[in-house]
Amino acid sequence: MEAADKPGVSPRLYGALHCTTRENATRILRETERLLRIYGHRKITVADVADACGFSAANVYRYFSSRRAILNALAAHYLRETARAALGCAICNSHSARDRLSGFLAGLNTALTIFADREPRVSQLLADATAEQWPCYTHYDARLVRHITKILSAASASGEFRLADDAEQEARRVKAAACALVEPDVVRSCRDRYAGSTREAVSQLIADAMLSQSVSASQASRHAD
């Protein structure tokens, strides 16, 4: 199935902000988003944004402290939508913790790959935000760890997974192992190297590793007894 046929994030979602009382802030984000798709974020200046909005640069600074702050707000939006799409995949694969974990990781990768394929300039923004550790990426990282922690905690409580460490530490290990699937900069650089089926197989391998760890721990416990 081609990326265009897969459910995932919708790049242009700022129409949903029309109810905000900060009308000028919304306008700034919309115009920056439009310029982003034409020129790429590295070439956009505050003066460009102000000119596109029809007011002065000083008015832009009333709502955003810097050019980076505007771009960070855009990137944060895209990353939130990526996590939202992945959660939807986890819910659709709710038969077991293994399936939920695999679905979540595969869903993240699908969403990021859609950006890379359909919106290369958005993908470059997310890659730079990741490589340079912008605040939006810090929140994205924490959000992913939180969601994976919930999956692992539930699996531990049900007995499906036996965790070697506390759930949050295990979640961080899972995220590190899934680097090629969930990190925007890595996904962008590797998207042409691996087919979608290969990336999905990696997510399943990681989930299987958690299950194998649990089985091994259970067997060791029985032998000890």
C-alpha positions in Angstrom: 0.0 0.0 0.0 1.3 3.4 -0.9 1.8 6.1 1.8 -0.9 8.2 0.2 -3.4 5.3 0.8 -2.5 4.9 4.5 -4.3 6.7 7.3 -2.0 9.1 9.1 -1.3 12.7 9.9 -2.8 15.5 7.9 -0.1 18.1 7.4 -2.4 21.1 7.1 -4.4 21.3 10.3 -4.2 25.0 11.3 -7.8 25.5 10.1 -8.7 23.9 13.4 -7.2 27.0 15.1 -9.8 29.4 13.7 -11.6 29.5 17.1 -8.7 30.9 18.9 -8.9 34.4 20.3 -5.3 35.0 19.4 -6.2 35.6 15.8 -2.9 37.2 14.8 -0.9 34.3 16.3 -3.0 31.9 14.3 -2.4 34.0 11.2 1.3 34.0 11.8 1.4 30.2 12.0 -0.7 29.8 8.9 1.4 32.1 6.8 4.6 30.5 8.1 3.2 27.1 7.2 2.5 28.4 3.7 6.0 29.8 3.3 7.5 26.7 4.7 6.1 24.6 1.9 7.4 27.0 -0.7 10.9 27.9 0.6 11.7 25.5 3.4 12.1 26.7 7.0 15.8 27.6 6.8 15.0 30.5 4.3 12.1 32.0 6.2 12.7 35.2 8.1 10.5 37.1 10.6 10.3 39.9 8.0 9.0 37.4 5.4 6.3 36.2 7.8 5.3 39.7 8.7 5.1 40.7 5.1 2.9 37.7 4.3 0.6 38.6 7.2 0.4 42.2 6.2 1.8 43.8 9.3 5.1 44.8 10.9 7.8 42.5 12.3 7.2 44.2 15.6 3.7 42.8 15.6 5.0 39.3 15.0 7.2 39.7 18.1 4.2 40.5 20.2 3.1 36.8 19.8 6.4 34.9 19.2 9.7 35.8 20.8 11.8 34.7 17.8 11.8 33.1 14.4 12.7 29.8 16.1 9.7 30.1 18.4 7.4 30.3 15.4 9.0 27.2 13.8 9.0 25.4 17.1 5.2 25.9 17.4 4.7 24.5 13.9 7.0 21.5 14.5 5.3 20.8 17.9 1.9 20.6 16.1 3.2 18.1 13.5 4.9 16.0 16.2 1.7 15.9 18.3 -0.2 14.7 15.2 2.4 12.0 14.7 1.9 10.7 18.2 -1.9 11.0 17.9 -1.9 8.9 14.7 0.4 6.3 16.4 -2.0 6.0 19.3 -4.8 5.3 16.9 -2.7 2.4 15.5 -2.0 1.1 19.0 -5.8 1.1 19.8 -6.5 -0.7 16.5 -4.0 -3.4 17.6 -5.5 -3.9 21.0 -5.5 -7.7 21.2 -2.3 -7.9 23.2 0.5 -5.7 24.6 2.8 -7.0 22.0 0.4 -5.9 19.2 -0.2 -2.5 20.9 3.5 -1.8 21.2 4.2 -3.0 17.6 1.2 -1.0 16.3 2.4 2.2 18.1 5.9 2.0 16.8 4.7 1.2 13.3 2.2 4.0 13.5 4.8 6.5 14.4 7.0 5.4 11.5 4.1 5.5 9.0 3.2 9.1 10.1 6.8 10.3 9.8 7.2 8.6 6.5 4.1 10.2 5.2 5.6 13.6 6.0 8.9 12.6 4.4 7.1 11.4 1.2 4.4 14.0 0.9 5.9 17.1 2.6 9.7 17.0 2.4 10.0 20.5 3.7 7.9 19.7 6.8 10.0 16.5 7.2 13.2 18.7 7.1 11.8 20.9 9.8 11.1 18.0 12.0 14.6 16.5 11.3 16.3 19.7 12.3 14.1 20.1 15.4 15.2 16.6 16.4 18.9 17.0 15.6 19.1 20.4 17.3 16.9 19.3 20.3 14.3 22.0 20.0 11.8 22.2 22.9 9.1 20.6 20.7 11.4 17.5 20.3 11.9 17.3 24.0 8.1 17.2 24.5 7.8 14.6 21.7 10.4 12.4 23.3 8.7 12.6 26.7 5.3 12.0 25.1 6.5 8.8 23.3 8.2 7.5 26.5 4.9 8.2 28.4 2.8 6.3 25.9 5.2 3.3 25.7 5.4 3.3 29.5 1.6 2.9 29.7 1.7 0.0 27.3 4.4 -1.7 29.3 2.9 -1.0 32.7 -0.5 -2.5 31.5 1.4 -5.5 30.1 3.3 -6.0 33.3 0.1 -5.8 35.4 -1.6 -8.4 33.2 1.4 -10.7 33.3 2.0 -10.6 29.5 5.4 -8.9 30.0 7.8 -9.3 32.8 9.9 -6.2 32.9 13.6 -6.3 33.8 13.4 -2.7 35.2 10.7 -0.1 36.0 8.4 0.6 33.1 9.7 4.0 32.3 13.3 2.8 32.0 12.2 -0.1 29.8 10.2 2.4 27.7 13.3 4.4 27.1 15.2 1.3 26.0 12.3 0.4 23.6 12.4 3.9 22.1 16.2 3.8 21.7 15.9 0.4 20.0 13.2 1.9 17.7 15.4 4.8 16.7 15.1 4.1 13.0 11.3 4.1 13.3 10.5 7.0 15.6 13.2 9.7 15.3 12.3 12.2 12.6 15.9 12.9 11.5 16.7 9.1 11.2 13.4 8.3 9.4 14.1 11.1 6.9 17.7 9.9 6.2 16.7 6.2 6.0 13.4 6.2 4.3 14.8 5.2 0.9 16.9 2.3 2.4 14.1 0.2 3.9 10.7 -0.8 2.5 7.6 -0.3 4.5 7.4 -4.0 5.2 10.9 -4.0 6.6 10.1 -1.1 8.9 7.0 -2.9 10.1 9.0 -6.0 10.7 11.4 -4.1 12.9 8.5 -2.8 15.1 7.3 -6.4 15.5 10.9 -7.6 16.3 11.1 -5.1 19.1 7.7 -6.1 20.5 8.7 -9.8 20.2 11.9 -9.0 22.1 9.9 -7.7 25.0 7.8 -10.9 24.9 10.8 -13.1 24.7 12.4 -11.3 27.7 9.2 -12.1 29.6 9.2 -15.7 28.6 12.9 -16.1 29.5 12.3 -14.4 32.9 9.4 -16.8 33.6 11.5 -19.9 32.7 14.4 -18.7 34.8 12.0 -18.3 37.8 10.6 -21.8 37.4 14.1 -23.3 37.2 15.0 -21.4 40.4 12.1 -22.9 42.2 
